[in-house]
Amino acid sequence: MKILAKYKTTYKLTNIAKSIQYLWDKLWSPIYKRAMKYCGKGVYLRPMTSDIKGLENLSIGEGSSIPKGSTIYCTKATLTIGKKVIFGPNPTIITGDHRINIIGKYMIDVSDEEKLPENDLPVVIEDDVWVGANVTILKGVTIGRGSVIAAGAVVTKSCKPYSIIGGVPAKLIKMRFTPEQIIEHEKQLKNNN
């Protein structure tokens, strides 16, 4: 009986903590959205349970969803997320890296002014993309519209529209549709909007 009572108390405290997180997200979400370069209508965002840096370089299209546990670092380069993009839990997107080739200087001490142009490159995630759980997307990548990124993938190279990619590093697994199906799919999407 004591174990059951302890479990009920823990369960109640967990639910209270989740409710508080949700309320904090509701409070802070509009502030984060206004600080972004662009934020479309109907964007779902969990800023208090995520780590988001560089809002002035972040654009998110209409109806996209950024889940809790997201890590988004926009360095000097931009991150553009299209419309109707969905993410699984814990995505990581980083638009830059550190300069590592300065002799006599710790990497952490290299300033933004000392970085090379190739150290910070934009990331573009086009419309209607599904990014699975625990995916990492690195600088300079464009994910084509309608693509699916398998859970756990590390995306270091761009992919064509309607690709299904996965792995470490991510590679093409197969195309989502045939060329004829892509034409029909896009035609129906256009007619429905």
C-alpha positions as CSV (number, residue, x, y, z in Angstrom):
1,M,0.0,0.0,0.0
2,K,2.8,2.4,0.8
3,I,4.4,1.8,-2.6
4,L,1.0,2.5,-4.3
5,A,0.6,5.7,-2.3
6,K,4.1,6.8,-3.2
7,Y,3.5,6.1,-6.9
8,K,0.3,8.1,-6.8
9,T,2.1,11.1,-5.2
10,T,4.9,10.9,-7.8
11,Y,2.4,10.7,-10.6
12,K,0.5,13.8,-9.4
13,L,3.7,15.8,-9.0
14,T,4.8,14.8,-12.5
15,N,1.5,15.9,-13.9
16,I,1.8,19.2,-12.0
17,A,5.3,19.8,-13.4
18,K,4.1,19.0,-16.9
19,S,1.2,21.5,-16.5
20,I,3.6,24.2,-15.3
21,Q,6.0,23.6,-18.3
22,Y,3.0,23.8,-20.7
23,L,1.9,27.1,-19.1
24,W,5.4,28.6,-19.3
25,D,5.6,27.6,-23.0
26,K,2.2,29.3,-23.6
27,L,3.4,32.4,-21.9
28,W,6.8,32.6,-23.7
29,S,5.9,31.3,-27.1
30,P,4.5,34.7,-28.4
31,I,7.7,36.5,-27.2
32,Y,9.9,34.0,-29.1
33,K,7.7,34.2,-32.2
34,R,8.0,38.1,-32.3
35,A,11.8,37.9,-31.9
36,M,12.1,35.6,-35.0
37,K,13.0,36.8,-38.5
38,Y,9.6,35.4,-39.6
39,C,7.0,33.2,-37.9
40,G,3.9,32.1,-39.8
41,K,0.4,31.5,-38.4
42,G,-0.4,28.4,-36.5
43,V,3.3,27.6,-35.5
44,Y,3.4,25.4,-32.5
45,L,6.5,26.1,-30.4
46,R,7.8,24.9,-27.0
47,P,10.5,27.5,-26.1
48,M,10.8,26.8,-22.4
49,T,11.4,23.1,-22.9
50,S,13.8,23.7,-25.8
51,D,17.2,25.3,-26.4
52,I,16.8,27.9,-29.2
53,K,19.5,30.4,-30.0
54,G,19.7,33.1,-32.7
55,L,16.0,33.9,-33.1
56,E,16.9,36.8,-35.4
57,N,18.1,34.3,-38.0
58,L,15.2,31.8,-37.7
59,S,12.1,31.7,-40.0
60,I,9.3,29.2,-39.5
61,G,6.4,28.8,-42.0
62,E,2.7,28.4,-41.4
63,G,1.4,25.4,-39.5
64,S,4.9,24.0,-38.6
65,S,5.5,22.3,-35.2
66,I,8.6,22.6,-33.1
67,P,8.4,20.1,-30.3
68,K,9.8,20.2,-26.7
69,G,13.4,19.1,-26.4
70,S,14.4,20.9,-29.6
71,T,17.9,22.2,-30.0
72,I,18.1,25.0,-32.6
73,Y,21.3,27.0,-32.9
74,C,21.2,29.7,-35.6
75,T,24.8,31.1,-35.8
76,K,25.5,33.9,-38.2
77,A,23.7,31.8,-40.9
78,T,19.9,31.5,-41.2
79,L,17.6,28.6,-40.6
80,T,14.5,28.5,-42.7
81,I,11.8,26.0,-41.9
82,G,8.9,25.8,-44.5
83,K,5.2,25.4,-43.9
84,K,3.6,22.3,-42.6
85,V,6.9,20.8,-41.3
86,I,6.6,18.3,-38.5
87,F,9.4,17.1,-36.1
88,G,9.7,14.1,-33.9
89,P,11.1,14.6,-30.4
90,N,14.5,16.1,-29.8
91,P,15.6,17.4,-33.1
92,T,19.0,19.2,-33.3
93,I,19.6,21.8,-36.1
94,I,22.9,23.8,-36.2
95,T,23.8,26.3,-38.9
96,G,27.4,26.7,-38.0
97,D,30.5,25.2,-36.4
98,H,33.8,26.3,-34.9
99,R,36.9,27.2,-36.7
100,I,39.5,24.6,-35.7
101,N,42.6,25.5,-37.7
102,I,44.0,28.5,-35.8
103,I,47.4,27.5,-34.3
104,G,48.0,28.7,-30.8
105,K,44.4,29.4,-29.9
106,Y,41.8,27.3,-28.1
107,M,38.8,26.6,-30.3
108,I,36.5,28.2,-27.7
109,D,38.5,31.4,-27.9
110,V,38.0,31.9,-31.7
111,S,35.7,34.9,-32.2
112,D,32.9,35.2,-34.7
113,E,35.1,37.7,-36.6
114,E,37.8,35.1,-37.0
115,K,35.4,32.5,-38.5
116,L,35.5,31.7,-42.2
117,P,32.4,32.0,-44.4
118,E,32.3,28.2,-44.7
119,N,32.0,27.9,-40.9
120,D,28.4,29.2,-41.0
121,L,26.1,28.1,-43.7
122,P,22.3,28.3,-44.0
123,V,19.9,25.4,-43.4
124,V,16.7,25.2,-45.4
125,I,13.9,22.7,-44.6
126,E,11.3,23.1,-47.3
127,D,7.5,22.6,-47.0
128,D,5.8,19.4,-46.0
129,V,8.9,17.7,-44.4
130,W,8.7,15.1,-41.7
131,V,11.8,15.0,-39.5
132,G,11.9,11.9,-37.2
133,A,12.9,11.6,-33.6
134,N,16.5,12.5,-32.6
135,V,17.6,13.8,-36.0
136,T,20.6,16.1,-36.3
137,I,20.7,18.5,-39.3
138,L,24.0,20.4,-39.8
139,K,25.1,23.5,-41.6
140,G,24.6,24.0,-45.4
141,V,21.9,21.4,-45.8
142,T,18.7,21.9,-47.8
143,I,16.0,19.3,-47.3
144,G,13.7,19.1,-50.3
145,R,9.9,19.5,-49.9
146,G,7.9,16.5,-49.1
147,S,11.0,14.6,-47.7
148,V,11.1,12.2,-44.8
149,I,14.1,12.0,-42.5
150,A,14.3,8.7,-40.6
151,A,14.7,8.7,-36.8
152,G,18.3,9.1,-35.6
153,A,19.7,10.4,-38.9
154,V,22.6,12.8,-39.1
155,V,22.0,15.0,-42.1
156,T,25.2,16.5,-43.5
157,K,24.2,16.8,-47.2
158,S,21.2,18.1,-49.0
159,C,18.5,15.9,-50.4
160,K,16.1,16.2,-53.4
161,P,12.3,16.8,-52.9
162,Y,10.3,13.7,-51.8
163,S,13.4,11.8,-50.6
164,I,13.3,9.3,-47.8
165,I,16.7,9.5,-46.1
166,G,18.3,7.9,-43.0
167,G,21.5,6.8,-41.4
168,V,24.7,8.2,-40.1
169,P,25.6,10.1,-42.2
170,A,22.1,10.2,-43.9
171,K,21.8,8.7,-47.3
172,L,18.9,8.2,-49.8
173,I,16.9,5.2,-48.8
174,K,14.2,5.6,-51.6
175,M,12.0,8.2,-53.2
176,R,8.6,8.8,-51.5
177,F,6.7,8.9,-54.9
178,T,7.4,8.1,-58.5
179,P,7.8,11.2,-60.8
180,E,4.2,10.7,-62.0
181,Q,2.9,10.5,-58.5
182,I,4.8,13.7,-57.5
183,I,3.1,15.6,-60.4
184,E,-0.3,14.3,-59.3
185,H,0.4,15.0,-55.6
186,E,1.5,18.6,-56.2
187,K,-1.5,19.2,-58.5
188,Q,-3.9,18.0,-55.8
189,L,-2.1,20.1,-53.1
190,K,-2.4,23.2,-55.3
191,N,-6.1,22.5,-55.9
192,N,-6.8,22.0,-52.2
193,N,-5.3,25.3,-51.2
